[in-house]
Amino acid sequence: MVFFRSLSAFTRLRSRVGQQSSFGSSVRWIQMQSSTDMDLKSQLQELIPEQQDRLKKLKSEHGKVQLGNITVDMVIGGMRGMTGLLWETSLLDPEEGIRFRGLSIPECQKVLPAAQSGGEPLPEGLLWLLLTGKVPSKEQVEALSKDLANRAAVPDYVYNAIDALPSTAHPMTQFASGVMALQVQSEFQKAYENGIHKSKFWEPTYEDCLNLIARVPVVAAYVYRRMYKNGDSIPSDKSLDYGANFSHMLGFDDAKMKELMRLYITIHSDHEGGNVSAHTGHLVGSALSDPYLSFAAALNGLAGPLHGLANQEVLLWIKSVVEECGENISKDQLKEYVWKTLNSGKVVPGYGHGVLRKTDPRYVCQREFALKHLPDDPLFQLVSKLYEVVPPVLTELGKVKNPWPNVDAHSGVLLNHYGLTEARYYTVLFGVSRSLGICSQLIWDRALGLALERPKSVTMDWLEAHCKKAIASSA
């Protein structure tokens, strides 16, 4: 079975963690230390000066070192493979998958505090890790959870702005509008207008980002209840952690659904800086737009069918398989349906990735969750069959660099199992999750004084002339 061979490779990968170079091991050792300070902002105040010095040294000593060659394919192919961004919070390896501050998803599941023994990581713990590079203690996570809960009040005018839209508007349209309305309270905008020194930019950015992270679940839940539950909103419960409270406000109080929400938010939080939503947030933020403006822009990128909207497309496609072929579809029938989809000029949603060349670890951990909590779910069993059928078909097609499933191939089935069946809403869940990664990096963008992003663009005339000149000079 291809899947189990992939899992074996993934297990071997985890066993190699301790076999790093001495430098890599020392970095890992630093990351695994738990500090005792309960205040996240004071942690950053200690870390920022040393990271500022590190960046200055990197620029002064190695600023002219080349990172690779730019080809015409890269320019016209969406800048794929082009190294051009500094993104501190995570790094995506084509073979290993995502690492949050050097830690893989299985490692995060092992070392980050959980709500219960052996449970899924608390998103607050991952937020601490993304911002500091350190694994927090349970007490630190609890303190951060309380801080976020105390920041979560949403003004009435935000709800009024959402209510001005038709209830039939796409959930992402309503969500992004709510985030834009939150911008009225931007601390960064006020500080900038009052002449704050650039060395202090990170401080109001921190306040905006923590406020934003705290409030987006409230706004997102309001959109869900407005669209699908007759506007019957559920108040926040400050006694719950971030993921559990979001699940509660949506209307799902099943303990397993709360665990799923913790896992979902954690694994969707960040995926380095080159994807559309992360890059958009960084790009807009580089103009010193405040975090609300930057994150709203990122959400609009996330809403695209080739990015975050794909998670709703997966469940809709799977349900179309069931409607046409039944739940007990054979692998041969499934293969025929996959070819039918491809021959109609469509893609099989949930498969392939712009960077990854192996099964997405975020898919793997969701599969493990399903095997533990819902092994007999018919749609989960169909997803398992798809994993056996789709990669060989895409490989045979010959046009796909990565035939393996990504994070979207599994998430909808899990949500559907626990009653969150409205596929159009799924990208909003993605957006809430992505606030952790984008906002963490925005804080470091301001702390490090990263520059306004301004790459050079060219025309086809320029490319043709440049290529002719290059050919002539090499003749």
Salt bridges, closest charged atoms under 4 A:
GLU61 OE1 - HIS62 NE2 3.76
GLU95 OE1 - LYS358 NZ 3.03
GLU96 OE1 - ARG99 NE 2.71
GLU107 OE2 - ARG28 NH1 3.65
GLU107 OE1 - ARG99 NH1 3.18
ASP147 OD1 - ARG151 NE 3.01
ASP163 OD1 - ARG226 NE 3.15
GLU203 OE2 - LYS200 NZ 3.75
GLU207 OE2 - LYS41 NZ 3.01
GLU207 OE1 - ARG151 NH1 3.03
ASP232 OD2 - ARG225 NH2 3.82
ASP241 OD2 - ARG262 NH2 2.81
ASP253 OD1 - HIS248 ND1 2.99
ASP253 OD1 - LYS258 NZ 3.77
GLU259 OE1 - ARG262 NH1 2.74
GLU324 OE2 - LYS340 NZ 2.68
ASP360 OD2 - ARG362 NH2 2.71
ASP377 OD2 - HIS417 ND1 2.74
GLU388 OE1 - LYS331 NZ 2.48
ASP445 OD2 - HIS282 ND1 3.00
GLU453 OE2 - HIS279 NE2 2.62
GLU453 OE1 - HIS282 NE2 3.66
